[in-house]
């Protein structure tokens, strides 16, 4: 069994490739399970262990039993504080990829890096269906690693004339700006949140970086698209009542998503053409990207075959 680290993952990932791989997976017959969460208690607080799984659809293979199976194991021990790398919350994770034929373990993959790339691919894929074709100005709310990966992936698929970063911590904002400049993007920090929102065509929000932050409907530009790197069931925490009423919401969950606000479609339905995305030019759209087991398996097998 191979161990695939963050550096190895970053070295083999091509942004355009992973978006198309994910589109293909959503149009295929990959099966996935729901989240299985075990609570871990202690005198000083509580933690959790979470499992999610996905596998090739054997019923569609006419008995050939090929492909892969995969399982993500995430944990947050009791009393665990926030991370310093900005990539996720206080959880850590690993991903185990198995052979779909023999069941043998093939690879142990860094779960945090995989999470960043799967959400980046999903957000970029959704933006192709939901953002306006002429969307060129991007605003990052929170200088997290997930926001950075999403920006790098999105910039490979569409031209970005300007990237603004709103981040209370100057050191973290500077680190993100250096990475964006190295990628050839025109990026700068901003303290004028209201002005930045008014001029943004696409907004990317990393809620764990901006605790208690709400997007106000009147501040969102007409026709803008918002990617929220957050669990869809908690989407109400990120918007005020006006935004919840005015925006059209989408998610990456294939089932079991809360209907408050009502989600117009999920990413699978968009990729398969079952439901429409943006309806008109001035419409405000929101995509909630919590990360799914299907995305995990798609990216894990892509990385395994190229590393």
JOURRA-V128086 format. One record per pair of residues at least 4 apart in sequence whose ideal C-beta (glycine too) atoms are under 6 Angstrom apart, sorted by the first residue. I is the first residue (numbers start at 0). J is the second residue. Records with the same first field share a line. If there is no record, write none. Layout:
# JOURRA-V128086
I: J  J
This chain:
# JOURRA-V128086
0: 104
1: 106
2: 107
3: 7  106  108  306
4: 109
5: 109  112
7: 306
8: 112  302
11: 305  306
12: 17  116
14: 152  155
15: 155
17: 120
18: 120  123  124
20: 297  301
21: 120  124  297
22: 124  270
24: 29  293  297
25: 267  270
26: 270  271
28: 56  59
29: 53  293
30: 54  56
31: 53  292  293
32: 52
34: 49  51
35: 50
36: 47  49
37: 48
38: 45  47
39: 46  47  77
40: 45
41: 77
43: 78
44: 77  78
45: 77
46: 75  76  77
47: 75
48: 74
49: 73
50: 72
51: 71  292
52: 70  292
53: 69  292  293  296
54: 68
55: 66  99
57: 64
64: 100
65: 99
66: 99
67: 96  99  300
68: 97  99
69: 96  295  296  299
70: 95
71: 92  94  110  295
72: 93
73: 90  92
75: 79  89  90
79: 89
81: 89
82: 89
85: 143  144
86: 111  115  144
87: 111
88: 207
92: 110
93: 107  110
94: 108  110  113  299
95: 104  107
96: 105  106  299  303
97: 102  104
98: 103  105
106: 303
108: 113  299
113: 298
114: 290
115: 144  145  148
116: 298
117: 290  294  295  298
118: 122  145  228  288  290
119: 148  149  152
121: 251  288  294
122: 149  226  288
123: 152  153  156
125: 129  266  286
126: 130
128: 269  276
129: 224  276  277  284  286
130: 134  201  224
131: 222
134: 200  201
135: 160
136: 161  198  199  200
137: 159  162  201
138: 163  195  199  202
139: 146  164  203
140: 165  204
141: 146  205  208  209
142: 164  166  171  172  175
143: 205  208
145: 205  228
146: 203  205
147: 175  178
149: 203
151: 182
154: 159  184
161: 185
162: 179  184  186
163: 189  195
164: 172  175  188
165: 189  192
166: 171  172
172: 188
176: 186
179: 184  186
189: 195
191: 195
193: 218
196: 218
197: 220
199: 220  223
200: 223
201: 224
202: 225
203: 226
204: 227
205: 228
206: 229  237
213: 239
214: 238  242
215: 239
216: 241  242  245
219: 223  283
221: 281
222: 280  281
223: 283
224: 284
225: 285
226: 286
227: 237  287
228: 288
230: 289
231: 250  252  256  287  289
232: 257
234: 287
238: 242  243
241: 245
242: 246
243: 260
245: 283
246: 283  285
247: 263  282  284
248: 260  262  285
249: 263  264  286
250: 256  262  265  287
251: 266  288  291
252: 256  265
253: 265  267
256: 262
264: 268  269  274
268: 273  274
269: 276
277: 282  284
278: 282
295: 299
302: 306
